[in-house]
């Protein structure tokens, strides 16, 4: 019998590649499912999720309120910034007040980085001067004057100094200090509710096993992830993967779930995301 085919969207980044290595290379049982891997940037995946296009997808936690009617959160696959996360960089160190008055290059309006920025500055997006730039062009945008501040995600958090830029704020560090030591929730995996509940649990286990395989076979999984590292060497790729694929990724746990609730509640109280009555996880 042919495998049932499901679409699976994730970003072309080392951490996501690491998570899905075992599935992409058919190294674990997949219980009668085949997965069509679609690699796209997170802003595109967020937009596709609002239209319910993919069966399973990585999304920004910021996007969850906009897709909660169609998707449930999977219990594994979280990207949490535990004392680190998206960064604000510029040609010189700037204060929060100075940042709020500058043009900021952001990687997408539905990214968790942008929600964190709004909470940090206590200003809604329409009160900010920003320009949306592909995440891998933000350094260039700051250096060529299209923006004065860059909001950086992904491996740029490790390489901004090489682009001649200075760190103004690490939003993951700020969030942890302001929120009882909770990590900053950045990304997660969701599954469409058109898939029956019993099947969602089986698929959730496949994804959890894929993450567990990579964590248990780290060297080979990092070598695979390095193919998606956009110029990172092995040491930096390993460091980046370690930042965002760890015990939080195996399962959110109570504190991880509380971090999501607090992040989205604060956004709703500011009026920048719709209120979500309750998080819906596959259990």
N, C-alpha and C positions, 0 to 999 in steps of 0.2 A: 504494500500500500504506500502511495506517495505521501511524503510529509505534508502536513498542512502548512502553507506558506504565510508568514506574517511579516509585515514591514517594521523595521527597527531603525529609528533615526538616532544618530549621535554625532557629536562634533569630531572633526578630524584633528584631535588633540591627543597628546600622549596619555593623559589620565583616562580619557574615554577608551582609547585604543587598548590600554592596559586592562581595563575592566572587561572588555568584550573579546579579549584575545582568545580565550578557550572556546567561545562560541564561533568566532570567525574561522578558527582552525579545526573545528569539530573535535575538540579534545575532551569533551564531557558529554554524557547522555543528554539528548535534547528532546526525548520523550515524544517523538512523532511530529515535532515541529521543525520547519525550516525557517530561517530568518534571513530576510533580504536586508542587508546592512546599507543604509543610506547615510552618507557622511556630508553634513552641511554645518555651517556656522550656527551658533546658538540662537542668534536673532532670527534666522530663517526658520529654525526648528520651532521656536516660540510661535511665530506667525502661522506655521503649518498646523500647530496644535490647536490654535483658535478655530481652525476650519475642520478639525477632527480627521486630518488626512492619514496619519500614520497609526498603526496599531499600537506600537510602543515607541516612546520617544524620550530622549533627554530633554529637559526644559529648564529654564531658570525658575527658581522658586518665586520670583516676582511675577511670573506668568501664570502661576497656579490659579489665582482667583479668576482669571479669565477663561480657564479651561476646566474648572472643577465640575461643571455640569456634564462634561463629556468623559473626563479621565479620572482615574484613581491613582494615588501615589503608590509606587512600589516600595517595600520596606528597605530595599538595598539600592545602592547606587548613588548615595548622597555625596555631594561635594561640599564640604564644610571648611570654612576658614577659621581654624582654632587659634586665634591670636594673630592671624595674617589674612590677607585677602586682597580685593581690588585696591589699587593705589592711585593716588593723585600725584602727578609728577609735573614739573615745570622746569624752565631754564634756571630758575632761582627759587629758593624756599619761600613759600607764601603762607600767610596765616589763613584760617577759615574765612574771615571777613574779606580778605583780598581775593581768595579763590571765588567767592560768591559774586564778585564783580567782574570776573574775567570770562572770556569765551572758553568753554570747556569742550574738548572732543570726547564724546562718549561712544561706546561700542554698540549701542542699541537702546531704544527707549524701554524695552521690556526686559532688559537684563537685570539681574539682582544687583549688579554694581550700580546701576542708575538709581534703583530704589534706595540702596544704602547711601548714595550721594545725597539724595533728597532728605533723608533722615538726618544725615550728618550736618548739612547746612540749614536744616529746618525750613526748607523752601521747596515749593512745588516746582515741577519742571517748567511750567509756563512762566515762572518768575526768574528762571535762569537763562543765560545766554549760552546755548550749546549747539554743537553741530554733530550729527551722527556720522561716524567714520568707521570703516571696517577695522576690527580690533587690531589687525596686524599692520595698519597704516597710521596708528595714533602717534607713534614717535615722530614720524615724518610730518604729520599735521602740526605738531607743536614746533618742530624745528623749522618748518617753512612758513610759519606765521598764520596758518589757517585757524589755529587755536592757541591760547596762551597756557592752558592747562590740559593735561591728558588724564583720562580715567582709564587705567590699564588693567587688563585681565590676562589670564593664561600665562604663558612663559615670559611675557614682558615684565612680570613681577620680579624676575631674576636677572633681567638684562637691561633695565632702563638706564643704568649708569653707563653702559657701553654706548648708549645713544647720546651721552652728554647731558642727561637730565637728572634733576634732584628730586628726592622724595619729599613731598609736602605732608602727606598723611597716608597711613595704612588703615583702610577702613575696617579691616578685620580686627586689628589691634584696638581701634577706637570702640568698635561694637562690643568686644569682650569686656573692656573696662567699664562700659556704660550699662551692661546687661548681665550682671551677676556671674560673669565668667562663662557665659554661653558662647558657643561658636556662632559665626555668621553663616547662615544657610544660603548657599549660592545656587546649587543645581541639584536636580533629582531626576528620577526616571518615573514615567507615568505609563499607564496601560489603558486603552480605550474600554469604556463600559459596554460597548457592543459585544465584547468577548465575554462569554458566560463566566460567572463568579468562580466556579470550580476550575475552569481552565486558567483563569488569572492566577490562581494559587500555584498551579503547576509551572506556569511560565515564570512566575516570581522566583520559584525555586531554581529554575534553570539559570536565571540571571545571577542569583545569589551564589550558585555553585561556580559560575564563571568568574566572579569576583574573587571568591575563595581560592580557586585554582591559581589565579595570578598572584595572589598574596602568598600562596604556599610555594609557588615556582617563580619567585620574583625575578631572578636573573634572566630567564628566557623571556618572560613577559615584558620586562623593561627593554630588552633587545628588540622585541617586536614593536613596542611603543615608540622606540627611537626613530622608526621609519616615519613617524608623524610629528617629529620634534621641531621642524622648521629651523634647522641649523643648530639645535642644542647638541652638545656633546653628551657622552654617556653619563658622566657625573651629574650634569645639570638635569638631564632627562630623569635620572633616578631620583634626584632631589625633588623635582616638580611632581613626579608621580607620588612620592611619599607625602607631599603636602596635601594631596587631594584624594588619594585612595588609601584608606586606613581603616581603623575600627569603626569610625563613623560611617564608612561606606558599606561595611558588612550589614549594619543595622543602625537606624537613627537612634534607637533607644529613647528613653523618656526625655532626656535633656535635649537630644536632637529635635524631637517633636515639639518640645516647648520652645526651642529656638525659632522654629518655623512659625508657630503660633504668635510669638512675640513680634517677630519681624513683620508679618502680615497685618497683625493688629495695629502696630504703630503706623504702618502705611495707610490702613483704612482710617485711623483716627486723624491723620493728616489730610485725608481725602484724595490720596494719590493711587489707591487700589480699591476695588470693591471689597466689601466685608465678606468673609467666608465663615459661615456658621460653625463648621467643624471640618477638620481635616479628614479626608477619607483615604484610608490605607487599605491595601490588599492584606488580608490576615489569613 
